[in-house]
Amino acid sequence: MPEAPPDTRPPVVTPSRVVAGLCLLVPFVALLWVNSYARLTPAFIGIPFFYWYQMAWVPVTAALTYVAYVLVRREERARKAGETR
Amino acid sequence: MKNGVNGVALGVFIFFFLAVTVLGFLAARWRRAADPLHLDEWGLGGRSFGTWVTWFLLGGDLYTAYTFVAVPAAIYSAGASGFFAVPYTIITYPLVFLFLPRLWSVSHKHGYVTSSDFIRGRFGSKSLSVAVAITGIIATMPYIALQLVGIQAVLDVMGVGGSDSTNWFVKDLPLLIAFGVLAAYTYSSGLRAPALIAFVKDALIYIVIVVAIIYIPYKLGGFDDVFSKAGAAYAVKTHGVPRGSLVSAPQAQWAYATLAMGSAMALFLYPHSVTAVLSSKSRDTIRRNTTILPLYSLMLGLLAMLGFMALAAHVGGKGYNAQLAIPQLFENMFPSWFAGVAFAAIGIGALVPAAIMSIAAANLFTRNIYRDLIRPDATPAQQTAVSKVVSLLVKVGALVFVLTMDKTVAINFQLLGGIWILQTVPAIVGGLFTRWFHRWALLAGWAAGMGYGTWKAYEQSSPAQSHFGGNSDMIPWIGEKGYIGLTAFVLNIGVAFVLTLALRALKAPAGVDETVRSDYTTESDPAPADPTVPGDPGVSPGLPEPAGA
C-alpha cells in the first residue's frame, strides 16, 4: 500500500502566484531602469517627464499590488476550504 | 528674513499642539483591553488595529517630518537626485507584500513583539538577536533626533527660539516643552497615542499639500515657470560644477537606482515599522495596506515639488540652510494663519514618528536585552514598566544629541542608520523564507556588512565636511557610483552564503528552531471558519494572550 505522505503540501508555484509575482515585479523593472525615463519631454502641465512619469507609477503600482492581493487571497481561501473539508 | 515672532502663525500652531496633547492623553482609554499591563498593550496597541488605523499609523510612522523637510530640501539643493525618494517609496510596498505577512503570522503565533524576538526563536541564537536589536536601537536614536530637528526648523522660521537667541535656555525652551509633552503622553498611552494623533497629522498634511500644490504655482506663474527658473538655478556653476540638474544624468543613474532599492529594502525593517505592522490585527490588514499606502508616496512626490518652488521663489541665498527652505516658503507664500496650519502639520508630523520610534526602541531593549540578557524571568508587567522608562531614556538621548552635537552629526548617523538596518535583511527576511542560512554565518555576514558600510561612509567627503559626506561610493567590479548600503548588503549575503556552506560541511550546531512551517501562514486567532467572511471588521477587545512567549 503506498503510504500517503503526512504533509501533502500544495504546489509552491501555481499560475495565479506567477501572475501575482509578475505584478509585483513590474514596478521594480520600470523604476530601477532610470535611463528609460531620464528626460525632460513630454512635459505634463509644465512638469518635466522625469517627475510626472515616476509619480504616475504610484497609482499603477497600487493597482498591480491590488491585483496580486486579490489573486493571493483567493488562492489562500481555496486552500483553506480544501483543508477543512 | 527673520523679523520677530509671527503671532498669528504661532497662535494657530499652539492651538493644534494643545489639541493633539489632549488627544494623546485621552488615547490611553481608546480601545482599552483586559490586561493593560501586558507589553502587547502598551507597546503594540493590543495588536488590534484594523486596516484604516494601520494605514494612518504606518503613514504617520514612515513619512516623517524629516521626510517632509529633507526630501524637498534635497530637491532644492541638487534637483533630480533628491527625487529617488519617490521610486523608493513605491517599490517598498511590493516587498512588504511579500515578506511582512509572514512576519506578522509567526509573531502572532509565538507572541513576538520585535523582529529580534523572531530571530531568537527562528535561529535559537541570542548573539544574533542581540546584534539585530542593537542595530535597531542605534539606527533609531538619530532618527528620533532628526524629528526634533524638524520641529526646531519650524520653530526657527516662526521666530521662537532657534538660532537667533543667545541665551541657550530661551533658545531651546520651545523644543524642551514640545519634547516634555511628547514624552508624557507616550509614557501614559503607549502606541495608542501616536495612532490617534496620526489622524490629525495626516488630515493637516493633506490639506496643506493640496493647497500648496495649487496655490503656490499659481502665484509663481505656473509649473512651466517654476521649472524653467529652477533649471536656470541648477545650471549656475560653483568651481565649475553645476548646482544640480532637472533630470538624472547618466553617471548618476546607478546611484539613483541603488539608493531607491536599498532604501526600499531597509524601510520596513526599521523597528518602528515592525512595531506598526505587528500592531495590526490580521495578515490581510497588512496586504490590504500595501495597496493603499502608496497614496502617501503620491503626497511625497507632490511635496518634493515644493523644492523647485522654493528655488523659483528665490528662498534663501548663499550658505542658506536648505532644511529651512520649505517652512520659509510657507511663511513667504501663505497668509499667516495658514502658515500656522502648515507649521502645525510639520510639527505634529514629527511628534507621531518620534513617539513610535521611541516605543519601538524601548520594546527592543526590553525584550532582547533586558529580558534575554539581564532578567530572563521578567513578567509581562515588569517588561511594560521597563519599556516605559526606556522610551523616556531614548528620547532624552535623542534630545541630548540635538542640543549638544552639530546637526550634521545627526544627519550622518541617519545616513549610517539606513546602511546599518540593511544589514539585518539577510537574517530577518532570509529567516522568514528559509532556515538554510547558518546562524553564525549570518552573524559574520552582518559584522562584515556593518564594518564595510561604516568604513565606506566614513571615507566619503563633501565640500562641507571631510567625513560622512555622502552615501554613495564606487561599487567594486561594476565601477559605477552606487549606494554604500546596498554594496555592503551584497557583501553581507556573500559572506553568509559562503560561511553557511562551510559550517554545514563541518556540521556546526544549527540552534533550535521553535517555529514550524505553518506558523508563517497562520491567520488571526479566531480562525475564520467560514471563508466567505472577509476578516473580522469589529474590534476584538483583549485578544487571547499567546501562551508563554
Interface residues (C-beta under 8 A of the other chain):
Chain A: L24 L25 P27 F28 L31 L32 W33 V34 N35 A38 R39 L40 A43 I45 G46 I47 P48 F50 Y51 Q54 M55 W57 V58 P59 T61 A62 L64 T65 Y66 A68 Y69 V72 R73 E76 R77 K80 A81 T84
Chain B: A80 F83 V86 P87 I90 I91 Y93 P94 F97 L98 P217 G222 F223 D224 D225 V226 F227 L246 V247 S248 A249 P250 Q253 Y256 A257 A260 M261 D284 R287 R288 T290 T291 I292 P294 L295 S297 L298 G301 L302 A304 M305 T521 A529 P531
